[in-house]
Amino acid sequence: MAIEFQCNRCGKTLRVQDKHAGRSVKCPECTAKLRVPQEDDHLFDDDGFEDWGMEDGSAPPPRRPKESKPRQPKPKRFVESPPPRSVSTSSGGGGELSGGDWVLIVLCGNIACLVGIIACLSGDTDRGVKMIVYPIVLQFGLGLILGAMQAVLQN
């Protein structure tokens, strides 16, 4: 069975197959874009309102409901994280002090204390406590030795 309708622009009667109902077609006479009426469109023909058309006088394209397909979840990409690094590359891990740590303790006790505080805050408490305590003990021990030497030299 065919659907018959008229072009909104030139008035030519068009005939199309039922399967084109609701789709857009071009008028062969004036090339206006037209919407092929659907079966229930005749219920609203005589309502007294003008047809809603496009700027060129043609009917607007029909809105097709989107086909709802079940959404496939995106595959998760698992990225292997690298093994956790030690906080300081100079540390041997496990709270052991490296050669660089000892240099800081002996030559720059105050800086070693600051490095120890940072190590404690970042989770390496064994190393941090050693970096704080050793310079204090070293300074105190050197103070005692120097004081004793001065006392011996003055007598």
Buried (B, 14 or more C-beta within 10 A) or exposed (E): EEBEBEBBBEEBEBEBEEEEBBBBBEBEEBEBBBBBBEEEBEEEEEEEEEEEBBEEBBBEEEEEEEEEEEEEEEEEEEEEEEEEEEBBEBBEEEBEBBEEBEEBBEEEBEEBBEBBBBBBEEEBEBBBBBBBEBBBEBBEEEEEEEEEEEEEEEE
